[in-house]
Amino acid sequence: MKLRFFAKVIVGSFLLLCLTGLFIACEHSSPTVQQQPPPAGLQATLSSIQTNIFTPKCNNPGCHIGPGGGPMSLKAGDAFASLVGANSAYGRPRVATGNANNSALFLKVTGDNSVGSRMPLGLAPLSQAETDSIKAWINRGAQPN
């Protein structure tokens, strides 16, 4: 009888210890997404944003690569027409010329939940320099430069 009680205590203690370890491990094993350093020479122009952000980070299979991708193409030659003066699904323009804070593009890359998921989806967030370049490009009039 005492042996059975002792076995139950040991098994119970072992299970409790395992569960505690599991909770502690889960608490600290959350993957963190590391931001990448901004590309050298990044500027607040559409051509620089295209080369350094849209092409390498947004033109991936299933994303903004043209027909069949995201809701708009961010391929070189398409991005300006897809963004500037175009409405988004969020009741605001994709790019509100001169007003980054009302532009779905800027809000999406900064993670504002009023426009859905942060972009680029499934990748590391854009660096501060990258989001600053998009903001400055929009606030300076979103020119096709």
CORNOR-V246842 format. One record per residue. OMEGA is omega in whole degrees, -180 to 180 (none if undefined). D_FIRST is the distance of its C-alpha to the first C-alpha in Angstrom with 2 decimals. Layout:
# CORNOR-V246842
OMEGA:D_FIRST + OMEGA:D_FIRST
This chain:
# CORNOR-V246842
179:0.00 + -180:3.79 + 179:5.37 + 177:5.24 + 180:6.41 + 179:8.65 + 178:9.98 + 179:10.89 + -180:12.62 + 180:14.45 + 179:15.54 + 179:16.63 + 179:18.47 + 179:20.08 + 178:21.30 + 178:22.63 + 178:24.40 + 179:25.89 + 178:27.15 + 178:28.64 + 179:30.36 + 179:31.67 + 179:33.21 + -180:34.75 + -180:36.13 + -179:37.60 + -176:39.19 + -175:41.10 + 179:41.84 + -179:44.32 + 176:47.36 + 180:50.47 + -179:53.88 + 175:56.27 + 177:59.84 + 177:62.41 + -180:65.44 + 178:68.52 + 177:71.08 + 177:73.96 + 179:77.10 + -180:75.45 + -180:78.05 + 176:78.31 + 180:80.30 + -178:79.40 + 179:80.21 + 178:77.90 + 178:75.09 + -177:75.63 + -172:75.53 + -176:72.66 + -173:70.40 + -176:71.26 + -178:71.92 + -172:68.97 + -175:66.37 + -179:67.44 + 179:69.13 + 179:66.00 + 180:65.30 + -179:64.41 + -171:65.65 + -176:69.16 + -178:71.12 + -179:73.52 + 180:73.38 + 180:69.87 + 179:68.24 + -176:67.48 + 176:69.66 + 178:72.40 + 174:73.60 + 175:73.45 + 176:75.25 + -178:78.27 + 180:81.21 + -168:79.10 + -176:77.17 + -179:80.00 + 180:80.88 + -173:77.21 + -170:76.52 + -180:79.60 + -180:80.74 + 178:78.05 + 176:75.70 + 177:71.94 + -174:69.43 + 177:68.49 + 177:71.68 + 180:73.19 + 173:75.24 + 172:73.63 + 175:75.99 + -176:77.85 + 179:80.74 + -176:80.85 + -179:77.54 + -177:74.39 + 175:72.25 + -178:73.26 + -180:72.89 + 180:69.97 + -179:70.20 + -179:69.72 + 179:66.99 + -178:65.06 + 176:65.19 + 175:64.11 + 177:61.12 + -174:62.44 + 177:60.18 + -180:63.15 + 176:64.26 + -175:61.03 + 176:59.28 + 176:60.42 + 0:62.57 + -175:62.55 + 177:59.59 + 179:56.76 + 177:58.57 + 176:58.61 + 175:60.46 + 178:64.10 + 177:64.90 + 179:66.60 + 179:69.86 + 179:69.59 + 176:68.98 + 180:71.72 + 177:74.15 + 179:73.47 + -179:73.89 + 178:77.12 + 180:78.50 + -177:77.92 + 178:79.24 + 175:82.35 + 177:83.26 + -179:81.21 + 179:84.19 + -175:84.26 + none:84.78
